[in-house]
Amino acid sequence: MQDSATIIKFLGQAAALAEENMLKGLGGPFGALVVKDGRVVGRGFNQVTSLNDPTAHAEVQAIRDACKNLSSFQLEDCEIYTSCEPCPMCLGALYWARPKAIYFASTRKDAADAGFDDDLIYREIVLPVEKRSIPTKGYSYEGHLRVFELWKSKRDRVEY
């Protein structure tokens, strides 16, 4: 774990990135940094509305930037600093990236109070598939597991 002064410094930078780009009209009030060995290696800010991309959240953008800069699909030796508690999508992306720590400033309740209510998704995730508000149904068909069988037998696969 980092010391409090370092955490606050990078959280402040993430918030400044969020503010700067929100005021430019590029997206919502969210910013994120990826830091490795005390150096920023990835930056991201919310660009959902400017890119017309619902996945262009600050954390996802920062992960993409850091992975490109580090030529790696994993961020094991990195910390994530984000201006707000990650939404479920970003949290999932962060877990896939495997950083050693995640630090956030504002909470999801703070975000909800500003009109960003991720609580619906948090509530939906724990429901059985058939109870979710967006109709969702899995279908099996002959051969649907073929790609997984091929993956398991692939000798040169890259684990992640």
C-alpha positions, 0 to 999 in steps of 0.5 A, spaced: 500 500 500 502 507 498 502 512 503 497 517 504 500 523 501 502 519 494 495 516 494 492 523 495 497 526 490 495 521 484 487 522 486 488 529 485 491 528 478 485 524 476 480 529 479 484 534 475 484 530 469 476 529 470 475 536 471 479 539 465 475 534 460 468 534 463 469 542 462 471 541 455 465 537 454 468 531 452 464 526 457 462 525 464 466 527 471 471 522 471 478 521 471 483 515 472 491 514 472 495 508 472 501 508 476 507 504 475 513 505 480 511 512 482 510 514 474 504 515 470 503 510 465 496 511 463 491 516 463 483 516 462 477 520 462 470 519 461 469 520 453 462 516 453 458 522 450 464 525 445 466 518 442 459 515 442 461 509 446 458 507 453 464 503 454 469 509 454 469 510 462 475 513 465 478 507 468 477 503 461 481 508 457 486 509 462 487 501 462 487 501 454 492 507 455 497 504 460 497 497 456 499 500 450 504 504 453 507 498 457 506 493 451 502 488 456 495 486 457 496 486 464 498 491 469 500 487 475 505 492 478 501 498 477 496 502 481 490 505 479 487 511 481 480 514 480 476 520 481 470 515 483 469 508 485 469 504 479 462 502 476 461 494 475 464 494 468 470 498 470 471 494 476 471 488 471 476 491 467 480 492 473 480 485 475 482 483 468 488 487 468 490 485 475 493 491 478 496 491 485 491 496 488 485 500 486 484 507 490 478 511 489 476 518 491 468 519 491 463 513 492 458 510 488 453 514 492 456 520 491 456 519 483 448 517 484 447 523 487 450 527 481 445 523 477 450 517 475 446 511 478 450 505 477 446 501 483 441 498 478 447 494 475 450 492 482 443 490 483 442 486 477 449 482 477 446 478 483 440 476 480 439 470 477 439 471 469 432 470 468 430 475 473 434 481 470 430 487 467 433 486 460 431 479 458 437 475 457 436 467 456 442 462 454 441 457 448 445 451 447 446 448 440 450 442 437 457 445 437 457 451 442 463 448 446 467 447 440 471 454 441 473 452 448 475 445 446 479 448 441 482 453 446 483 448 451 488 443 446 491 449 443 498 449 445 501 456 444 495 459 447 497 465 452 493 465 458 490 471 462 
